[in-house]
Amino acid sequence: MMATSGKDAFGLNGEEPSVSLTSNNDKSLVNGATTEASALSKPQNGAGAGSERFAFSPEPTIEDIRRMQAHFTDERDWNQFHQPRNLLLAMVGEVGEVSELFQWRGEVAEGLPDWTEAEREHLAQELSDVLIYLVELAEKCRVDLPQAVLRKMALNRLKYPANKVHGSAKKYTEYED
């Protein structure tokens, strides 16, 4: 769990996070900011999936993640290995690990209601690996991901106008004017 203040997030102030878990559900400190100990000790991945639309927590931001990974990499002198090609191949490997979690399960319902908490947490860790590598690859390639997403979403709106594609899975090249 990250600190609630972006300024205090690990990697932003250059300090290691200090996390103290307590046996009860008291709040703990992470770099001076409070966070629920229960969230650290009991993953909530996929739990409570109902008709409500899922939303990510506001922190850490993509920039926070970039800074945390840069700090992690710098501390270990791994930049010499973290070139774009290597990061891409590592990310593809992590995507393969995500795929293994879904292999042979058939269709999986949204919210993963048939998965155990341990399986959900394993998925969360593998997806985190993918995201970390994606963010670091974007950094090394000098791609501002939030801005690239905005441009791509605008392009997708043009390619897939809602009034033309509603309820259809066709590719944009299959639609007639």
BELWOHU-V667138 format. One line per field, one symbol per residue. ss: DSSP state (A for helix, B for strand, O for the rest). psi: psi as a letter, one per 20 degrees, with the letter a starting at -180 (. if undefined). Layout:
ss->???
psi->???
//
This chain:
ss->OOOOOAAAOOOOOOOOOOOOOOOOOOBBBBOOBBBBAAAAAOOOOOOOOOOOOOOOOOOOOAAAAAAAAAAAAAAAOOOOOOOAAAAAAAAAAAAAAAAAAAOOOOOOOOOOOOOOAAAAAAAAAAAAAAAAAAAAAAAAOOOOAAAAAAAAAAAAAAAOOAAAAOOOOOOAAAOOO
psi->prqiphhiqphhjjqqqopoprhakrqrpokiqqqphhhhhnqkoiqkobiqpqpqqiqqrhhggggghggggghjlihhimqggggghgggghhhhghhhipjibppqpilhjqrhhgghggggghggggghgghggghjlongghhgggghgghhghmphihjpjqjqqhiiqq.
//
